[in-house]
Structures are given as structure tokens and as C-alpha cells.
Amino acid sequence: MSIIAEKYINPFTDFGFKKLFGEEPNKDLLLDFLNELLKEQEGKIKNLTYLKNEHLGLGESDRKAIFDLYCENERGEKFIVELQKSNGTTLRQNFFKDRTLYYSTFPIREQAKQSDWNYELKAVYTIAILDFVFDEDKTDKNKYRYDVKLTDIHTCRVFYNKLTFIYLEMPKFQKSLEELDTRFEKWLYVLRNLNRLEKIPEKLQEKIFERLFDVAEIAKFSKEEILSYEDSLKYYRDLKNSLDLAKEEGKLEKAREIILNGQQEGLSISILSKIVGLAEEEVISIINESK
């Protein structure tokens, strides 16, 4: 029995992301997205070439890096595009910035020449599309895009502009269709909401988004593609369910702490019930379990 209920694929699945952005026939989608993302600092990217996405370290004991997407423009500048899902723990999230920095070293080292070389490098961009929020940024609800370069601490001026990291915290992007002002915001809206839509909204009826919706329509997939997407979707849902369960357990533990502390302060069951948002029977049960 199929687990697919939506009309369009979920871009946060591995299959969905690579279907939209990682296939040669759909390269125009990635090109348009990168142009909107980087137009203020990069200018117009005219062409992209996909490169192999697996890279080995210098020695046998070195870690290898497998990029979601790795490509190069007509000027030889490199672009790593990563989709990062939360895995229900904070470990990979805490070190994700380290991971993106590590990944950026591969396209830098690849530029070394064997003969005489003056160390001139082409720019490297690492772009991370996140379905989670960094813990240290949770309170900043309106900032979902982070552009990071090597910068002088005292002058706050960019010291070196050929190494760029861009992080997009997608859960923070909450704009409705009516609030979308730029093409880039339209891209973010599509990435966040594609699998929830039943048709192309009027505000997104542009050639590039019509192409995207056409590519994303599950009914047009081959049997093999549907099976691959089902596997990818199941993995994504299992991961999300694990995270949701962890969050609920965390909320319950916090409620338990509030109830027990409140009881010691002499608060009534009814007041504690209102504070934590649980039924009075549940509050009583938590108190009894602690005895």
C-alpha cells in the first residue's frame, strides 16, 4: 500500500531534493535558485556543471565527504548545496557548522596545481538548507538567513570574500503567499510548502515555478521513481516522528518539574493544571508517580 498522499514531492526528502535540483534536465531550477540566493554578491550565474559528489581525504585514514549537490559555474567557482534534516538529537546539529567548514576544504584543495602556482583560488560557496533551527538562534524568530564570510572583528569588514557559508533556517520562514515580496521568498515558500499544495498558487505562476511543479508532480513518476520516493519519504517521516516524540517527552518532563515544584509551594491541582496545560487527572497522576 502506498504511503504517498500528496500531489507533489516533499523537497526535504533525499529523493525529492535531488529530483528537483540534482538532475541534469532540471538544472535550470538549481540555476534560478542560486541566482536568486546569490545575486547581490555573485552576479549572474550563466551555467552550471554538476561535479562528482563524493570526495576522499588525502590519506586512507581521512574522512570522506559526500555532498548532496556539488557544481561549478562558468568562472570555475564551486557550489556545495546541502539539505540537512534533524535526526532527533542535537549532536549532528551542534557540529553541522563544523561539517560545512570541513566540506569547504575539499573544493579548496582541489584547486592546488602541481606546477608553479601563485595560490590564487576561485570562490567557494557552501549553502545549507536546514529543517531545524540552531539552538543559539531560537529566540531570533525573524532571522532565517545567515551569510558568513571571514570578517575582521574590529572593523566588521569582510577580510576575505572567496569563502562563503549560507545557512537557511527553514522553520523560521513563516511568510504567507500574500506576504511574499521577492522571487527568493517565493523559492523559500515553495521549498517549505510544496508537498502541502494541490495546485500552483496564482502568485507563483511564473515559468520557473511552473517547471518546478511539473517536475515535482508524483503522478508523472515512473514506477521505479515512485518506489524510490516511498523509501525516502518513509525514512523522512520516521526521522520526524522520532524528533516529535523527543520534543513531547521533553515537554512532559518540563511539566513534571513544574508540577512537583508547584506542589511544594502549595499550589492547588487546578492552578497547576492551568499552568502546564494538562488535565487535573494527569497532574494528580504525575504527583502520585513521584511518591
DAVEN-V250551 format. One line per field, one symbol per residue. burial: b if it has 9 or more other ideal C-beta (glycine too) atoms within 8 Angstrom, else e. A space follows every 50 residues. Layout:
burial = ???
This chain:
burial = eeebebebbbbbbbbbbbbbbbeeebbebbbbbbbbbbbeebeebeebeb eebebeeeeeeeeebebbbbbbbeeebbbbbbbbbbbeeeebbeebeebb bbbbebbbeeeeeeeeeeeeebbbbbbbbbbbbbeebeeeeebbebeebe eeeeeeeeeeeebbbbbbbbebbeeeeeebeeeebbbbbbbeebbebeeb eeebeeebbbbbbebbbbeeeeeebbebbbbbbbbbbebeebbebbeeee eeeebbebbbebbeeeeeeebbbebbebebebbbebbeeee
